[in-house]
């Protein structure tokens, strides 16, 4: 492998944020290279092939969708900054989604008036407070890089008094972006509230592959380099700067500035004199208190998920499952968003049916049914292979059964007759392919909004910088590239 010895900017990780940062910098003539340990780009939002089929990873939907002509939104900003035509992403809007709790459901679409009317009808005593909360969300500067952390639960409690409505609003927002247990920073709540409720969901017909394909085309056209199966093993520090990157094969690379998209503790672990995250020897389920203390001190995320995928001969609509695109469900009196005490927490989760987007008359070739639930990394991480596979099989059936409670009843034999194949990932899978400690999908609980680290020329983008979702991840890469490189705000 031939690698140039010096770059203006080296980017660690070819996830959405890393790709976006590289494209943005290359547009302005910067000599940029991305270094990615795995063979597939996309990071937490990628795809894989199995049995001749391609499966999306991470993507249920792209949030922040707005129809053509709407200005001033994250999606519009993203397209402009990366010089992408709207049609290139080929986004198809959702039909309808639903929040399903015991005795109550709230429907929502890409038209916020639908959710507003649902809240008014089911929680009339809360509607004034709800409208004030919405007004606050609309005017809150959630993209400021120097926001002071504020509890979202506390702010929302000033407006909503009904615990059921509060939990229902938090459920999708947390499942789609919170790295904190039971609460989240209000700025992050605002980002996700806007992304899900005020804007909306969409999906390319071909799934996340379409988004990645467009980004790779822009990357090539802009002249940035991309080195796959070429991870960064170590960051060498000298005089408070990242002096060199040592790659997995021993090659050394230098760069004026380094942007890392792999996470805060994961990045610091690469630094010779930075701290080294260590959760070895601690069983998070036997010694939860000890691990929580260690993780809190080192800002390591603890929330991970399992996901089951079923592929059918026919679309879900054939069983009466054609109305909802995504269902956020909970069957407890109170919604508990926290690390699972067992391998999987069946009390809540997310159902995604990709067939139920509006593809303009086209139909996906097969039916797809995905269910996501909270899970415990510690109870999956070190299982012997035979036990691991057996537990996956057992939990697959339980997860599917739990989710189906929130859908029109269909006999097991009917589903079995149409079933083609299945797959499942666990927190162990997430750790293996992303490197995220604890398989933590959303990374560190406390985000670094300005992207700065202890080294003057090393910056974060992506999950641990704090912009959320696929659009948010790309905007994170753009923002950090703009702020620290193109505008020269690094001070280094």
Backbone torsions as a table, in degrees:
resi	resn	phi	psi	omega
1	UNK	NA	128.3	179.2
2	UNK	-100.3	119.2	-179.6
3	UNK	-124.9	131.7	177.8
4	UNK	-62.4	146.9	-173.6
5	UNK	-74.6	-22.3	-175.3
6	UNK	-144.4	140.6	178.7
7	UNK	-129.3	156.0	170.0
8	UNK	-65.2	-45.5	-179.6
9	UNK	-139.0	130.5	170.8
10	UNK	-107.7	135.5	-177.9
11	UNK	-117.1	128.4	180.0
12	UNK	-96.8	114.0	177.6
13	UNK	101.7	129.6	-179.1
14	UNK	-104.2	40.1	171.0
15	UNK	-76.6	-175.1	-177.8
16	UNK	-57.9	-42.6	-177.4
17	UNK	-70.3	-40.3	178.8
18	UNK	-64.6	-42.6	177.7
19	UNK	-62.0	-44.7	-178.7
20	UNK	-64.2	-42.0	178.8
21	UNK	-61.1	-42.6	-179.0
22	UNK	-64.6	-43.1	179.4
23	UNK	-61.7	-47.5	-178.1
24	UNK	-60.1	-45.5	-178.5
25	UNK	-68.0	-40.1	-179.6
26	UNK	-65.8	-30.2	176.5
27	UNK	-59.9	-26.3	-177.7
28	UNK	-104.5	22.4	171.9
29	UNK	82.3	7.9	178.9
30	UNK	-75.1	142.2	174.7
31	UNK	-84.7	110.4	-168.8
32	UNK	-125.4	143.1	173.1
33	UNK	-138.5	138.3	174.0
34	UNK	-103.5	137.2	176.6
35	UNK	-119.4	119.3	-174.5
36	UNK	-127.9	129.9	-176.2
37	UNK	-72.4	-31.5	-175.0
38	UNK	-95.0	176.0	-175.2
39	UNK	-94.5	-5.9	-178.5
40	UNK	-121.6	133.5	175.7
41	UNK	-78.1	168.5	176.1
42	UNK	113.9	-24.4	177.9
43	UNK	61.6	-123.9	-178.9
44	UNK	-69.3	-15.0	178.8
45	UNK	-124.6	80.3	-177.1
46	UNK	-130.0	-154.8	177.8
47	UNK	-153.0	162.4	177.3
48	UNK	-143.2	159.5	-179.8
49	UNK	-107.8	137.2	178.7
50	UNK	-152.4	122.2	179.3
51	UNK	60.8	32.3	179.2
52	UNK	82.6	1.0	178.2
53	UNK	-112.5	152.6	176.4
54	UNK	-108.0	130.1	-177.6
55	UNK	-114.5	134.5	173.6
56	UNK	-71.6	142.9	171.2
57	UNK	-112.2	128.2	176.4
58	UNK	84.6	-54.2	-173.3
59	UNK	-67.0	113.2	160.2
60	UNK	-92.3	-45.9	178.1
61	UNK	-157.7	154.7	166.7
62	UNK	-83.0	125.1	176.1
63	UNK	-83.6	-177.5	178.0
64	UNK	68.3	19.0	-179.4
65	UNK	-69.6	135.3	169.3
66	UNK	-135.3	148.7	180.0
67	UNK	-70.9	163.8	178.6
68	UNK	-55.3	142.0	177.4
69	UNK	98.8	-20.3	177.9
70	UNK	-77.4	134.9	-175.0
71	UNK	-115.5	162.7	171.5
72	UNK	74.7	20.3	-179.2
73	UNK	-108.5	165.2	179.7
74	UNK	-55.6	-41.7	-179.5
75	UNK	-62.1	-44.4	-179.3
76	UNK	-64.2	-42.2	178.5
77	UNK	-62.4	-43.3	179.7
78	UNK	-59.3	-49.1	-178.5
79	UNK	-60.3	-42.0	-178.9
80	UNK	-67.1	-44.5	-175.2
81	UNK	-69.7	-29.8	179.3
82	UNK	-99.7	3.1	178.0
83	UNK	57.3	49.0	178.7
84	UNK	-109.4	131.1	173.6
85	UNK	-75.8	141.8	-176.4
86	UNK	-53.9	-41.0	-176.8
87	UNK	-66.0	-18.5	-177.9
88	UNK	-66.9	-33.9	176.4
89	UNK	-77.7	-20.0	176.4
90	UNK	50.8	50.9	-175.8
91	UNK	-77.1	133.3	178.7
92	UNK	-114.9	125.1	-173.3
93	UNK	-71.8	157.9	174.6
94	UNK	-68.1	161.2	172.1
95	UNK	-87.2	-56.9	178.9
96	UNK	-164.4	146.6	173.2
97	UNK	-125.6	173.6	-171.0
98	UNK	-150.7	143.8	170.2
99	UNK	-108.4	116.3	-172.2
100	UNK	-116.4	112.7	177.3
101	UNK	-121.1	168.4	179.2
102	UNK	-56.1	117.7	176.0
103	UNK	76.7	4.2	-177.6
104	UNK	-155.2	137.3	173.6
105	UNK	-131.0	146.4	172.5
106	UNK	-123.0	120.5	175.1
107	UNK	-87.3	146.8	172.1
108	UNK	-148.2	152.1	179.9
109	UNK	-131.2	-166.6	174.8
110	UNK	-79.2	1.5	172.8
111	UNK	-105.3	108.4	-174.7
112	UNK	-58.9	-25.3	-179.0
113	UNK	-59.0	-27.7	179.5
114	UNK	-65.6	-49.9	178.6
115	UNK	-65.3	-40.1	179.2
116	UNK	-58.3	-43.2	179.0
117	UNK	-68.3	-36.7	178.3
118	UNK	-63.1	-43.9	178.7
119	UNK	-64.1	-42.7	-180.0
120	UNK	-62.3	-37.8	-177.3
121	UNK	-75.7	-39.1	-173.6
122	UNK	-94.8	-22.2	-180.0
123	UNK	-133.6	62.4	-174.4
124	UNK	-58.7	-33.8	-179.0
125	UNK	-70.3	-16.7	-176.9
126	UNK	-99.1	-4.0	-167.6
127	UNK	-65.9	-36.5	178.7
128	UNK	-64.0	-46.3	178.1
129	UNK	-63.6	-37.8	177.7
130	UNK	-60.5	-47.0	-178.9
131	UNK	-65.1	-35.1	176.5
132	UNK	-67.6	-38.5	176.8
133	UNK	-63.6	-43.7	178.7
134	UNK	-61.1	-41.2	178.2
135	UNK	-62.0	-40.1	177.7
136	UNK	-64.4	-44.4	179.6
137	UNK	-59.1	-43.0	-177.0
138	UNK	-64.4	-29.8	-175.2
139	UNK	-101.8	-5.8	-175.6
140	UNK	-76.2	135.2	-178.7
141	UNK	-85.7	81.0	-173.7
142	UNK	-77.4	-13.4	-178.4
143	UNK	-97.9	1.9	176.8
144	UNK	-60.6	136.9	-177.4
145	UNK	-84.6	-3.7	179.9
146	UNK	-123.4	30.9	177.2
147	UNK	-63.3	139.8	173.7
148	UNK	-87.2	134.1	-177.2
149	UNK	-61.6	133.0	176.5
150	UNK	-135.8	140.8	179.9
151	UNK	-68.8	124.7	176.8
152	UNK	-65.5	-37.9	178.9
153	UNK	-59.6	-41.9	-179.3
154	UNK	-66.3	-43.9	-179.1
155	UNK	-65.6	-45.4	-178.8
156	UNK	-64.4	-36.0	179.6
157	UNK	-63.1	-22.7	176.3
158	UNK	-72.5	-14.7	-176.1
159	UNK	-116.8	-36.7	-178.5
160	UNK	-114.1	132.7	-179.0
161	UNK	-106.8	-21.4	-177.9
162	UNK	-80.8	117.9	-178.0
163	UNK	-63.9	-28.8	179.5
164	UNK	-67.0	-49.3	178.8
165	UNK	-62.0	-41.9	178.8
166	UNK	-58.1	-48.5	-179.7
167	UNK	-64.0	-38.5	-178.7
168	UNK	-65.6	-38.4	179.2
169	UNK	-71.2	-37.1	-179.0
170	UNK	-72.7	-30.0	-172.3
171	UNK	-55.8	-57.3	178.0
172	UNK	-63.9	-38.6	-177.5
173	UNK	-62.2	-42.1	179.9
174	UNK	-72.3	-46.5	-178.9
175	UNK	-61.1	-26.9	-177.7
176	UNK	-101.3	9.3	177.9
177	UNK	-176.3	-1.3	-173.8
178	UNK	-93.7	128.2	173.9
179	UNK	-94.4	-3.7	179.9
180	UNK	-99.9	147.9	174.2
181	UNK	-81.2	132.1	169.9
182	UNK	69.0	-12.4	-178.5
183	UNK	-152.0	175.8	172.6
184	UNK	-155.9	160.2	177.9
185	UNK	-67.4	139.2	-171.9
186	UNK	-61.8	-35.9	177.7
187	UNK	-61.0	-37.9	177.1
188	UNK	-70.1	-37.5	174.7
189	UNK	-58.5	-44.5	-179.6
190	UNK	-62.7	-44.6	179.0
191	UNK	-55.5	-47.7	-176.6
192	UNK	-74.8	-35.1	176.7
193	UNK	-59.8	-47.1	178.2
194	UNK	-63.1	-44.5	-174.6
195	UNK	-63.9	-39.8	-175.1
196	UNK	-89.9	-47.6	-169.0
197	UNK	-96.7	-44.6	-177.5
198	UNK	-82.2	-25.6	178.0
199	UNK	-109.0	-96.9	174.0
200	UNK	152.4	-170.5	-175.1
201	UNK	-107.2	146.1	172.4
202	UNK	-154.3	165.9	-179.9
203	UNK	-151.4	136.5	170.0
204	UNK	-67.5	149.6	179.7
205	UNK	-55.5	-38.5	-179.7
206	UNK	-90.2	6.9	178.1
207	UNK	76.9	-156.0	-173.0
208	UNK	-64.5	-21.9	179.2
209	UNK	-57.7	-35.0	-179.7
210	UNK	-64.5	-43.3	179.9
211	UNK	-64.1	-46.7	-179.5
212	UNK	-63.7	-40.4	179.5
213	UNK	-59.1	-44.3	179.8
214	UNK	-64.2	-44.3	-179.7
215	UNK	-62.7	-41.3	179.5
216	UNK	-66.3	-36.8	176.7
217	UNK	-63.7	-43.5	178.8
218	UNK	-66.1	-36.8	179.2
219	UNK	-62.9	-46.6	179.0
220	UNK	-63.5	-45.0	-178.0
221	UNK	-63.7	-32.3	-178.7
222	UNK	-80.0	-16.1	175.7
223	UNK	94.2	11.5	177.7
224	UNK	-78.5	152.6	177.4
225	UNK	-93.7	149.7	176.2
226	UNK	-135.9	120.2	-178.8
227	UNK	-113.5	110.0	-178.8
228	UNK	-95.6	160.0	-173.6
229	UNK	51.6	40.5	-172.7
230	UNK	-147.1	73.5	-176.0
231	UNK	-82.3	166.5	175.1
232	UNK	-94.6	120.7	-178.7
233	UNK	-89.7	-29.3	-175.3
234	UNK	-158.4	144.0	171.2
235	UNK	-106.6	120.1	-179.0
236	UNK	-90.4	123.0	-179.5
237	UNK	-96.1	137.6	172.7
238	UNK	-145.9	124.1	176.7
239	UNK	52.9	44.5	174.8
240	UNK	75.1	16.0	179.7
241	UNK	-130.3	159.4	169.9
242	UNK	-81.0	102.2	-173.4
243	UNK	-82.1	-38.6	-177.9
244	UNK	-149.1	152.8	169.8
245	UNK	-108.6	127.3	175.0
246	UNK	-99.4	119.2	-176.9
247	UNK	-83.0	169.6	-176.4
248	UNK	-58.7	-30.1	-179.0
249	UNK	-90.4	6.9	179.0
250	UNK	94.1	-13.1	177.6
251	UNK	-61.7	142.0	177.2
252	UNK	-109.3	136.5	-177.9
253	UNK	-126.2	141.1	174.8
254	UNK	-115.7	153.9	-179.9
255	UNK	-155.5	147.3	177.5
256	UNK	-64.2	-39.7	178.6
257	UNK	-140.0	151.4	-178.7
258	UNK	-127.0	131.5	175.3
259	UNK	-118.6	125.4	-178.9
260	UNK	-111.1	131.4	179.3
261	UNK	-109.4	11.3	-171.0
262	UNK	-93.1	-1.1	-179.8
263	UNK	114.1	153.4	-177.2
264	UNK	-66.0	-60.0	-178.4
265	UNK	-64.0	-32.7	178.6
266	UNK	-67.0	-35.7	177.2
267	UNK	-71.1	-45.0	-179.4
268	UNK	-63.7	-30.3	178.7
269	UNK	-66.7	-21.5	177.8
270	UNK	-78.2	-17.0	-175.1
271	UNK	-84.5	133.2	-176.3
272	UNK	-57.6	-43.2	-177.8
273	UNK	-107.2	6.8	174.5
274	UNK	-78.3	174.2	-179.5
275	UNK	-75.4	154.4	179.2
276	UNK	-112.2	109.7	178.1
277	UNK	-59.3	135.7	-178.0
278	UNK	-141.3	107.7	174.2
279	UNK	-114.3	15.4	-177.9
280	UNK	-67.8	144.5	175.7
281	UNK	79.3	-1.1	179.1
282	UNK	-111.4	120.8	175.3
283	UNK	-86.0	113.8	-174.2
284	UNK	-64.8	-11.7	-179.0
285	UNK	-101.9	-21.8	175.9
286	UNK	-94.3	-29.8	-177.9
287	UNK	-128.7	53.0	-174.2
288	UNK	-58.3	-38.4	-178.5
289	UNK	-64.1	-43.3	-179.7
290	UNK	-64.1	-43.3	-179.0
291	UNK	-67.2	-40.3	-179.8
292	UNK	-60.5	-41.3	179.3
293	UNK	-63.9	-46.0	-179.7
294	UNK	-63.4	-45.1	-177.7
295	UNK	-67.4	-39.3	-179.8
296	UNK	-62.0	-42.2	-179.7
297	UNK	-62.8	-37.8	-175.7
298	UNK	-99.4	3.3	177.4
299	UNK	57.9	52.1	179.2
300	UNK	-107.6	130.6	-179.9
301	UNK	-69.0	153.2	-178.0
302	UNK	-125.7	-1.2	-173.9
303	UNK	-98.0	123.7	177.9
304	UNK	-137.4	176.5	-171.8
305	UNK	-140.8	160.1	162.9
306	UNK	-112.5	155.0	173.9
307	UNK	-141.8	133.7	174.6
308	UNK	-105.8	143.1	179.6
309	UNK	-129.0	126.2	175.7
310	UNK	-119.3	135.2	178.8
311	UNK	-114.4	128.2	-175.6
312	UNK	-119.7	161.5	176.6
313	UNK	-68.4	-31.7	-175.0
314	UNK	-120.3	159.3	179.7
315	UNK	-72.4	155.7	178.7
316	UNK	-56.4	-26.6	179.8
317	UNK	-60.3	-24.7	-179.1
318	UNK	-66.9	-18.0	177.0
319	UNK	-107.1	13.3	-177.4
320	UNK	84.2	15.9	179.6
321	UNK	-104.0	37.9	-172.1
322	UNK	-101.7	0.3	-175.7
323	UNK	-89.1	-35.8	-171.6
324	UNK	-102.8	133.5	174.6
325	UNK	-83.2	-50.8	179.3
326	UNK	-135.3	134.8	177.3
327	UNK	-121.3	122.8	173.2
328	UNK	-98.3	116.5	-172.4
329	UNK	-120.1	153.9	176.5
330	UNK	-154.3	135.3	-178.9
331	UNK	-115.7	9.4	179.9
332	UNK	-95.5	162.0	176.4
333	UNK	-61.3	-37.5	175.0
334	UNK	-125.9	145.0	179.4
335	UNK	-78.2	122.7	-177.8
336	UNK	-112.5	102.8	177.6
337	UNK	-100.3	95.8	-175.2
338	UNK	-157.8	167.4	177.7
339	UNK	-56.5	133.0	-177.7
340	UNK	-65.0	140.0	176.7
341	UNK	-81.3	-28.9	173.4
342	UNK	-103.3	-174.1	177.8
343	UNK	-59.4	-37.3	179.9
344	UNK	-137.6	141.4	174.1
345	UNK	-101.6	108.9	-175.7
346	UNK	-84.6	-2.8	-173.1
347	UNK	-69.2	-25.0	-179.2
348	UNK	-146.3	169.7	178.8
349	UNK	170.4	-170.5	-177.5
350	UNK	-131.9	127.5	172.8
351	UNK	-103.0	131.1	176.6
352	UNK	-126.5	129.2	176.4
353	UNK	-122.2	92.0	-175.5
354	UNK	-58.1	-22.4	177.7
355	UNK	-63.4	-22.5	-170.9
356	UNK	-94.5	26.8	165.4
357	UNK	-91.5	161.2	179.4
358	UNK	-87.6	96.5	-176.9
359	UNK	-91.7	16.3	175.8
360	UNK	66.0	38.5	177.6
361	UNK	98.3	-15.9	176.7
362	UNK	-81.9	157.8	177.9
363	UNK	-129.5	137.4	173.2
364	UNK	-60.6	145.4	-174.5
365	UNK	-66.6	-23.2	-179.3
366	UNK	-139.5	160.1	176.9
367	UNK	-83.2	138.3	-178.3
368	UNK	-127.6	133.1	-179.0
369	UNK	-133.1	113.7	-176.7
370	UNK	-118.6	137.9	177.4
371	UNK	-131.8	130.4	-179.1
372	UNK	-118.6	134.3	177.1
373	UNK	-136.5	157.0	173.6
374	UNK	-64.1	148.0	-176.6
375	UNK	-147.3	166.6	179.6
376	UNK	-105.2	115.5	177.6
377	UNK	-59.9	-43.2	-175.5
378	UNK	-59.7	-30.7	-177.7
379	UNK	-88.4	-4.3	175.9
380	UNK	-110.6	-25.1	-162.8
381	UNK	-64.1	-39.0	-168.8
382	UNK	-118.9	21.3	179.3
383	UNK	-68.6	141.8	169.2
384	UNK	-58.5	149.9	-172.0
385	UNK	-56.3	-43.1	-178.6
386	UNK	-62.5	-43.4	178.3
387	UNK	-68.2	-37.3	178.0
388	UNK	-59.5	-48.4	-179.3
389	UNK	-66.2	-38.3	179.2
390	UNK	-65.6	-41.5	179.3
391	UNK	-67.6	-37.4	175.5
392	UNK	-59.3	-44.9	-179.1
393	UNK	-62.6	-43.9	-179.2
394	UNK	-64.4	-47.4	-177.7
395	UNK	-70.4	-31.0	177.3
396	UNK	-53.8	-50.5	-178.1
397	UNK	-63.2	-40.5	-177.6
398	UNK	-69.5	-39.3	179.3
399	UNK	-64.7	-46.1	179.1
400	UNK	-60.7	-44.3	179.7
401	UNK	-64.1	-39.2	178.3
402	UNK	-62.0	-44.2	-177.8
403	UNK	-67.9	-36.9	-175.7
404	UNK	-66.3	-14.3	176.3
405	UNK	-62.8	-21.7	-175.4
406	UNK	-100.9	16.1	-179.8
407	UNK	-130.8	159.4	174.4
408	UNK	-53.7	140.0	-174.6
409	UNK	-65.0	136.6	175.0
410	UNK	-136.4	135.5	-178.8
411	UNK	-66.0	144.6	-179.2
412	UNK	-56.2	-41.2	-176.4
413	UNK	-67.8	-28.9	177.2
414	UNK	-68.0	-44.9	178.2
415	UNK	-66.1	-41.5	-178.9
416	UNK	-62.3	-35.9	-179.2
417	UNK	-65.7	-33.4	-178.3
418	UNK	-92.7	-6.1	-174.9
419	UNK	-72.2	130.5	178.2
420	UNK	-100.0	-50.3	-177.2
421	UNK	-162.1	166.8	178.3
422	UNK	-139.0	164.3	170.6
423	UNK	-154.9	166.8	-178.2
424	UNK	-156.1	139.0	170.8
425	UNK	-118.1	155.8	-178.4
426	UNK	-126.8	174.9	175.3
427	UNK	-56.6	-30.1	177.0
428	UNK	-63.5	-38.5	176.9
429	UNK	-64.1	-44.1	-179.2
430	UNK	-59.5	-46.4	179.7
431	UNK	-61.8	-41.9	-176.5
432	UNK	-62.7	-43.1	-171.5
433	UNK	-98.5	-12.2	178.5
434	UNK	-116.6	-20.3	-176.1
435	UNK	79.3	-0.5	-179.2
436	UNK	-67.4	123.6	177.8
437	UNK	-56.7	139.5	-178.1
438	UNK	62.8	12.2	-176.2
439	UNK	61.6	27.5	-174.0
440	UNK	-73.7	105.5	-176.4
441	UNK	-56.9	-46.1	-174.5
442	UNK	-99.5	12.7	169.9
443	UNK	71.8	-146.0	-174.0
444	UNK	-70.7	141.0	-179.8
445	UNK	-67.2	-31.5	179.6
446	UNK	-106.2	113.4	-174.1
447	UNK	-81.9	157.6	178.6
448	UNK	-109.6	90.6	-168.6
449	UNK	-60.9	-36.6	-178.4
450	UNK	-89.6	-1.7	175.1
451	UNK	75.0	5.1	-175.7
452	UNK	-78.7	149.9	173.4
453	UNK	-123.2	-170.8	179.2
454	UNK	-74.0	-9.2	177.0
455	UNK	-104.5	137.5	-170.8
456	UNK	-68.6	-19.0	-178.6
457	UNK	-120.6	18.9	178.0
458	UNK	-117.3	123.4	-174.6
459	UNK	-130.3	157.2	178.3
460	UNK	-102.5	147.9	165.4
461	UNK	-139.6	166.1	177.0
462	UNK	89.9	-145.0	-169.7
463	UNK	-49.5	-46.9	-173.0
464	UNK	-90.8	-3.0	169.4
465	UNK	-78.9	-37.3	168.4
466	UNK	123.9	-8.0	173.5
467	UNK	-82.7	136.6	-164.6
468	UNK	-113.3	156.8	179.8
469	UNK	81.6	175.8	-179.2
470	UNK	-65.6	-47.3	177.5
471	UNK	-63.5	-42.3	179.0
472	UNK	-62.0	-40.3	178.8
473	UNK	-61.1	-45.3	179.0
474	UNK	-65.1	-39.2	177.6
475	UNK	-66.6	-32.0	175.7
476	UNK	-61.6	-47.5	177.8
477	UNK	-59.9	-43.0	178.7
478	UNK	-63.3	-47.1	-176.1
479	UNK	-63.1	-43.2	-179.9
480	UNK	-68.8	-36.2	175.9
481	UNK	-64.3	-44.9	178.9
482	UNK	-62.7	-49.4	-170.1
483	UNK	-70.9	-46.3	-171.6
484	UNK	-94.4	-21.9	-176.6
485	UNK	-113.3	-58.8	-173.5
486	UNK	-72.4	-33.8	179.0
487	UNK	-97.0	-8.8	175.1
488	UNK	65.8	39.1	-178.0
489	UNK	-92.3	6.8	-174.5
490	UNK	-69.0	-31.2	-177.9
491	UNK	74.7	8.3	-177.4
492	UNK	-106.3	NA	NA
